Amino acid sequence: MKMSTRELETLILRQNRAALRWDNEPIDQPLSTLNEARIRQFVQTAGLS
């Protein structure tokens, strides 16, 4: 069975969705540089708390 370019692209993206998420990347700065208030606001706004 032949797949179109679009079908192949969709298949690859589906299989690698987790790897493509920006939030899966490790932080490259010390935790002390993070703004706790902004993180709390983000978590609350995103409904993660």
HTML snippet that shows the backbone in 3Dmol.js (N, CA, C, O; Angstrom):
<script src="https://3Dmol.org/build/3Dmol-min.js"></script>
<div id="view" style="width:600px;height:400px;position:relative"></div>
<script>
const pdb = `
ATOM      1  N   MET A   1       0.839  -1.179   0.000  1.00  0.00           N
ATOM      2  CA  MET A   1       0.000   0.000   0.000  1.00  0.00           C
ATOM      3  C   MET A   1       0.887   1.246   0.000  1.00  0.00           C
ATOM      4  O   MET A   1       1.787   1.376   0.830  1.00  0.00           O
ATOM      5  N   LYS A   2       0.632   2.136  -0.913  1.00  0.00           N
ATOM      6  CA  LYS A   2       1.383   3.385  -0.973  1.00  0.00           C
ATOM      7  C   LYS A   2       0.720   4.425  -0.080  1.00  0.00           C
ATOM      8  O   LYS A   2      -0.503   4.486   0.045  1.00  0.00           O
ATOM      9  N   MET A   3       1.567   5.237   0.534  1.00  0.00           N
ATOM     10  CA  MET A   3       1.066   6.338   1.359  1.00  0.00           C
ATOM     11  C   MET A   3       1.430   7.642   0.680  1.00  0.00           C
ATOM     12  O   MET A   3       2.490   7.774   0.067  1.00  0.00           O
ATOM     13  N   SER A   4       0.537   8.593   0.802  1.00  0.00           N
ATOM     14  CA  SER A   4       0.855   9.915   0.274  1.00  0.00           C
ATOM     15  C   SER A   4       1.860  10.580   1.206  1.00  0.00           C
ATOM     16  O   SER A   4       2.060  10.139   2.338  1.00  0.00           O
ATOM     17  N   THR A   5       2.470  11.617   0.732  1.00  0.00           N
ATOM     18  CA  THR A   5       3.428  12.363   1.545  1.00  0.00           C
ATOM     19  C   THR A   5       2.754  12.872   2.807  1.00  0.00           C
ATOM     20  O   THR A   5       3.323  12.812   3.897  1.00  0.00           O
ATOM     21  N   ARG A   6       1.553  13.365   2.651  1.00  0.00           N
ATOM     22  CA  ARG A   6       0.804  13.908   3.793  1.00  0.00           C
ATOM     23  C   ARG A   6       0.486  12.817   4.819  1.00  0.00           C
ATOM     24  O   ARG A   6       0.616  13.045   6.022  1.00  0.00           O
ATOM     25  N   GLU A   7       0.078  11.655   4.362  1.00  0.00           N
ATOM     26  CA  GLU A   7      -0.225  10.546   5.268  1.00  0.00           C
ATOM     27  C   GLU A   7       1.023  10.103   6.026  1.00  0.00           C
ATOM     28  O   GLU A   7       0.964   9.824   7.224  1.00  0.00           O
ATOM     29  N   LEU A   8       2.139  10.041   5.330  1.00  0.00           N
ATOM     30  CA  LEU A   8       3.397   9.662   5.962  1.00  0.00           C
ATOM     31  C   LEU A   8       3.807  10.696   7.009  1.00  0.00           C
ATOM     32  O   LEU A   8       4.232  10.341   8.109  1.00  0.00           O
ATOM     33  N   GLU A   9       3.680  11.958   6.666  1.00  0.00           N
ATOM     34  CA  GLU A   9       4.015  13.025   7.606  1.00  0.00           C
ATOM     35  C   GLU A   9       3.141  12.933   8.857  1.00  0.00           C
ATOM     36  O   GLU A   9       3.644  13.045   9.975  1.00  0.00           O
ATOM     37  N   THR A  10       1.857  12.734   8.675  1.00  0.00           N
ATOM     38  CA  THR A  10       0.930  12.617   9.801  1.00  0.00           C
ATOM     39  C   THR A  10       1.296  11.437  10.689  1.00  0.00           C
ATOM     40  O   THR A  10       1.276  11.551  11.915  1.00  0.00           O
ATOM     41  N   LEU A  11       1.627  10.316  10.084  1.00  0.00           N
ATOM     42  CA  LEU A  11       2.018   9.125  10.833  1.00  0.00           C
ATOM     43  C   LEU A  11       3.269   9.388  11.668  1.00  0.00           C
ATOM     44  O   LEU A  11       3.313   9.038  12.847  1.00  0.00           O
ATOM     45  N   ILE A  12       4.266   9.990  11.073  1.00  0.00           N
ATOM     46  CA  ILE A  12       5.515  10.285  11.780  1.00  0.00           C
ATOM     47  C   ILE A  12       5.269  11.256  12.927  1.00  0.00           C
ATOM     48  O   ILE A  12       5.784  11.060  14.028  1.00  0.00           O
ATOM     49  N   LEU A  13       4.493  12.291  12.681  1.00  0.00           N
ATOM     50  CA  LEU A  13       4.211  13.267  13.734  1.00  0.00           C
ATOM     51  C   LEU A  13       3.443  12.640  14.889  1.00  0.00           C
ATOM     52  O   LEU A  13       3.723  12.934  16.051  1.00  0.00           O
ATOM     53  N   ARG A  14       2.489  11.787  14.584  1.00  0.00           N
ATOM     54  CA  ARG A  14       1.729  11.108  15.646  1.00  0.00           C
ATOM     55  C   ARG A  14       2.635  10.243  16.506  1.00  0.00           C
ATOM     56  O   ARG A  14       2.518  10.237  17.732  1.00  0.00           O
ATOM     57  N   GLN A  15       3.524   9.523  15.873  1.00  0.00           N
ATOM     58  CA  GLN A  15       4.400   8.610  16.604  1.00  0.00           C
ATOM     59  C   GLN A  15       5.437   9.346  17.445  1.00  0.00           C
ATOM     60  O   GLN A  15       5.941   8.799  18.426  1.00  0.00           O
ATOM     61  N   ASN A  16       5.755  10.566  17.072  1.00  0.00           N
ATOM     62  CA  ASN A  16       6.793  11.320  17.780  1.00  0.00           C
ATOM     63  C   ASN A  16       6.258  12.542  18.509  1.00  0.00           C
ATOM     64  O   ASN A  16       7.020  13.441  18.864  1.00  0.00           O
ATOM     65  N   ARG A  17       4.971  12.575  18.729  1.00  0.00           N
ATOM     66  CA  ARG A  17       4.340  13.749  19.350  1.00  0.00           C
ATOM     67  C   ARG A  17       4.984  14.117  20.683  1.00  0.00           C
ATOM     68  O   ARG A  17       5.280  15.288  20.917  1.00  0.00           O
ATOM     69  N   ALA A  18       5.205  13.152  21.549  1.00  0.00           N
ATOM     70  CA  ALA A  18       5.777  13.441  22.865  1.00  0.00           C
ATOM     71  C   ALA A  18       7.181  14.020  22.749  1.00  0.00           C
ATOM     72  O   ALA A  18       7.551  14.902  23.524  1.00  0.00           O
ATOM     73  N   ALA A  19       7.951  13.548  21.812  1.00  0.00           N
ATOM     74  CA  ALA A  19       9.328  14.022  21.656  1.00  0.00           C
ATOM     75  C   ALA A  19       9.386  15.441  21.111  1.00  0.00           C
ATOM     76  O   ALA A  19      10.393  16.127  21.289  1.00  0.00           O
ATOM     77  N   LEU A  20       8.328  15.891  20.452  1.00  0.00           N
ATOM     78  CA  LEU A  20       8.334  17.214  19.834  1.00  0.00           C
ATOM     79  C   LEU A  20       7.830  18.315  20.761  1.00  0.00           C
ATOM     80  O   LEU A  20       7.860  19.490  20.394  1.00  0.00           O
ATOM     81  N   ARG A  21       7.375  17.958  21.939  1.00  0.00           N
ATOM     82  CA  ARG A  21       6.837  18.962  22.856  1.00  0.00           C
ATOM     83  C   ARG A  21       7.966  19.781  23.468  1.00  0.00           C
ATOM     84  O   ARG A  21       8.964  19.229  23.931  1.00  0.00           O
ATOM     85  N   TRP A  22       7.802  21.093  23.468  1.00  0.00           N
ATOM     86  CA  TRP A  22       8.834  21.967  24.015  1.00  0.00           C
ATOM     87  C   TRP A  22       9.019  21.748  25.503  1.00  0.00           C
ATOM     88  O   TRP A  22      10.121  21.934  26.019  1.00  0.00           O
ATOM     89  N   ASP A  23       7.960  21.355  26.208  1.00  0.00           N
ATOM     90  CA  ASP A  23       8.062  21.209  27.651  1.00  0.00           C
ATOM     91  C   ASP A  23       8.741  19.911  28.084  1.00  0.00           C
ATOM     92  O   ASP A  23       8.871  19.652  29.281  1.00  0.00           O
ATOM     93  N   ASN A  24       9.169  19.104  27.138  1.00  0.00           N
ATOM     94  CA  ASN A  24       9.943  17.906  27.456  1.00  0.00           C
ATOM     95  C   ASN A  24      11.437  18.185  27.489  1.00  0.00           C
ATOM     96  O   ASN A  24      12.228  17.309  27.838  1.00  0.00           O
ATOM     97  N   GLU A  25      11.820  19.386  27.133  1.00  0.00           N
ATOM     98  CA  GLU A  25      13.232  19.742  27.091  1.00  0.00           C
ATOM     99  C   GLU A  25      13.729  20.132  28.483  1.00  0.00           C
ATOM    100  O   GLU A  25      13.029  20.842  29.204  1.00  0.00           O
ATOM    101  N   PRO A  26      14.907  19.688  28.868  1.00  0.00           N
ATOM    102  CA  PRO A  26      15.449  20.079  30.176  1.00  0.00           C
ATOM    103  C   PRO A  26      15.810  21.559  30.186  1.00  0.00           C
ATOM    104  O   PRO A  26      16.174  22.129  29.158  1.00  0.00           O
ATOM    105  N   ILE A  27      15.706  22.156  31.335  1.00  0.00           N
ATOM    106  CA  ILE A  27      16.046  23.574  31.476  1.00  0.00           C
ATOM    107  C   ILE A  27      17.572  23.706  31.510  1.00  0.00           C
ATOM    108  O   ILE A  27      18.264  22.854  32.067  1.00  0.00           O
ATOM    109  N   ASP A  28      18.077  24.765  30.917  1.00  0.00           N
ATOM    110  CA  ASP A  28      19.532  24.937  30.854  1.00  0.00           C
ATOM    111  C   ASP A  28      20.018  26.062  31.757  1.00  0.00           C
ATOM    112  O   ASP A  28      21.082  26.637  31.527  1.00  0.00           O
ATOM    113  N   GLN A  29      19.237  26.372  32.780  1.00  0.00           N
ATOM    114  CA  GLN A  29      19.646  27.396  33.728  1.00  0.00           C
ATOM    115  C   GLN A  29      19.326  26.922  35.148  1.00  0.00           C
ATOM    116  O   GLN A  29      18.490  26.037  35.328  1.00  0.00           O
ATOM    117  N   PRO A  30      19.972  27.493  36.140  1.00  0.00           N
ATOM    118  CA  PRO A  30      19.729  27.059  37.518  1.00  0.00           C
ATOM    119  C   PRO A  30      18.290  27.361  37.955  1.00  0.00           C
ATOM    120  O   PRO A  30      17.700  28.353  37.528  1.00  0.00           O
ATOM    121  N   LEU A  31      17.741  26.503  38.801  1.00  0.00           N
ATOM    122  CA  LEU A  31      16.374  26.709  39.284  1.00  0.00           C
ATOM    123  C   LEU A  31      16.224  28.035  40.020  1.00  0.00           C
ATOM    124  O   LEU A  31      15.131  28.601  40.057  1.00  0.00           O
ATOM    125  N   SER A  32      17.293  28.528  40.596  1.00  0.00           N
ATOM    126  CA  SER A  32      17.234  29.789  41.337  1.00  0.00           C
ATOM    127  C   SER A  32      16.889  30.974  40.440  1.00  0.00           C
ATOM    128  O   SER A  32      16.506  32.029  40.944  1.00  0.00           O
ATOM    129  N   THR A  33      17.017  30.823  39.123  1.00  0.00           N
ATOM    130  CA  THR A  33      16.708  31.927  38.208  1.00  0.00           C
ATOM    131  C   THR A  33      15.233  31.960  37.812  1.00  0.00           C
ATOM    132  O   THR A  33      14.787  32.906  37.162  1.00  0.00           O
ATOM    133  N   LEU A  34      14.472  30.931  38.200  1.00  0.00           N
ATOM    134  CA  LEU A  34      13.061  30.879  37.831  1.00  0.00           C
ATOM    135  C   LEU A  34      12.224  31.777  38.732  1.00  0.00           C
ATOM    136  O   LEU A  34      12.537  31.965  39.908  1.00  0.00           O
ATOM    137  N   ASN A  35      11.162  32.327  38.168  1.00  0.00           N
ATOM    138  CA  ASN A  35      10.264  33.205  38.902  1.00  0.00           C
ATOM    139  C   ASN A  35       9.103  32.367  39.444  1.00  0.00           C
ATOM    140  O   ASN A  35       8.216  31.962  38.692  1.00  0.00           O
ATOM    141  N   GLU A  36       9.120  32.115  40.743  1.00  0.00           N
ATOM    142  CA  GLU A  36       8.119  31.239  41.359  1.00  0.00           C
ATOM    143  C   GLU A  36       6.701  31.767  41.167  1.00  0.00           C
ATOM    144  O   GLU A  36       5.785  30.984  40.916  1.00  0.00           O
ATOM    145  N   ALA A  37       6.505  33.068  41.280  1.00  0.00           N
ATOM    146  CA  ALA A  37       5.165  33.647  41.127  1.00  0.00           C
ATOM    147  C   ALA A  37       4.620  33.403  39.721  1.00  0.00           C
ATOM    148  O   ALA A  37       3.441  33.090  39.560  1.00  0.00           O
ATOM    149  N   ARG A  38       5.458  33.543  38.720  1.00  0.00           N
ATOM    150  CA  ARG A  38       5.012  33.301  37.338  1.00  0.00           C
ATOM    151  C   ARG A  38       4.687  31.832  37.098  1.00  0.00           C
ATOM    152  O   ARG A  38       3.730  31.507  36.395  1.00  0.00           O
ATOM    153  N   ILE A  39       5.479  30.959  37.679  1.00  0.00           N
ATOM    154  CA  ILE A  39       5.213  29.526  37.531  1.00  0.00           C
ATOM    155  C   ILE A  39       3.887  29.182  38.190  1.00  0.00           C
ATOM    156  O   ILE A  39       3.084  28.448  37.612  1.00  0.00           O
ATOM    157  N   ARG A  40       3.645  29.697  39.384  1.00  0.00           N
ATOM    158  CA  ARG A  40       2.369  29.445  40.069  1.00  0.00           C
ATOM    159  C   ARG A  40       1.196  29.983  39.248  1.00  0.00           C
ATOM    160  O   ARG A  40       0.159  29.328  39.142  1.00  0.00           O
ATOM    161  N   GLN A  41       1.359  31.172  38.668  1.00  0.00           N
ATOM    162  CA  GLN A  41       0.304  31.759  37.843  1.00  0.00           C
ATOM    163  C   GLN A  41       0.043  30.890  36.613  1.00  0.00           C
ATOM    164  O   GLN A  41      -1.111  30.661  36.252  1.00  0.00           O
ATOM    165  N   PHE A  42       1.086  30.414  35.980  1.00  0.00           N
ATOM    166  CA  PHE A  42       0.937  29.544  34.812  1.00  0.00           C
ATOM    167  C   PHE A  42       0.192  28.264  35.175  1.00  0.00           C
ATOM    168  O   PHE A  42      -0.737  27.855  34.480  1.00  0.00           O
ATOM    169  N   VAL A  43       0.610  27.639  36.271  1.00  0.00           N
ATOM    170  CA  VAL A  43      -0.017  26.387  36.702  1.00  0.00           C
ATOM    171  C   VAL A  43      -1.499  26.610  36.992  1.00  0.00           C
ATOM    172  O   VAL A  43      -2.335  25.784  36.626  1.00  0.00           O
ATOM    173  N   GLN A  44      -1.824  27.711  37.641  1.00  0.00           N
ATOM    174  CA  GLN A  44      -3.228  28.011  37.958  1.00  0.00           C
ATOM    175  C   GLN A  44      -4.020  28.304  36.686  1.00  0.00           C
ATOM    176  O   GLN A  44      -5.127  27.792  36.516  1.00  0.00           O
ATOM    177  N   THR A  45      -3.468  29.116  35.798  1.00  0.00           N
ATOM    178  CA  THR A  45      -4.152  29.462  34.549  1.00  0.00           C
ATOM    179  C   THR A  45      -4.369  28.230  33.679  1.00  0.00           C
ATOM    180  O   THR A  45      -5.402  28.102  33.022  1.00  0.00           O
ATOM    181  N   ALA A  46      -3.406  27.334  33.675  1.00  0.00           N
ATOM    182  CA  ALA A  46      -3.501  26.117  32.866  1.00  0.00           C
ATOM    183  C   ALA A  46      -4.404  25.066  33.500  1.00  0.00           C
ATOM    184  O   ALA A  46      -4.684  24.033  32.891  1.00  0.00           O
ATOM    185  N   GLY A  47      -4.857  25.326  34.721  1.00  0.00           N
ATOM    186  CA  GLY A  47      -5.727  24.372  35.401  1.00  0.00           C
ATOM    187  C   GLY A  47      -4.994  23.141  35.886  1.00  0.00           C
ATOM    188  O   GLY A  47      -5.570  22.055  35.959  1.00  0.00           O
ATOM    189  N   LEU A  48      -3.728  23.307  36.216  1.00  0.00           N
ATOM    190  CA  LEU A  48      -2.909  22.172  36.635  1.00  0.00           C
ATOM    191  C   LEU A  48      -2.786  22.054  38.149  1.00  0.00           C
ATOM    192  O   LEU A  48      -2.078  21.183  38.656  1.00  0.00           O
ATOM    193  N   SER A  49      -3.471  22.927  38.863  1.00  0.00           N
ATOM    194  CA  SER A  49      -3.358  22.862  40.328  1.00  0.00           C
ATOM    195  C   SER A  49      -4.629  22.360  40.953  1.00  0.00           C
ATOM    196  O   SER A  49      -4.711  22.243  42.176  1.00  0.00           O
TER     197      SER A  49
END
`;
const viewer = $3Dmol.createViewer("view");
viewer.addModel(pdb, "pdb");
viewer.setStyle({}, {cartoon: {color: "spectrum"}});
viewer.zoomTo();
viewer.render();
</script>
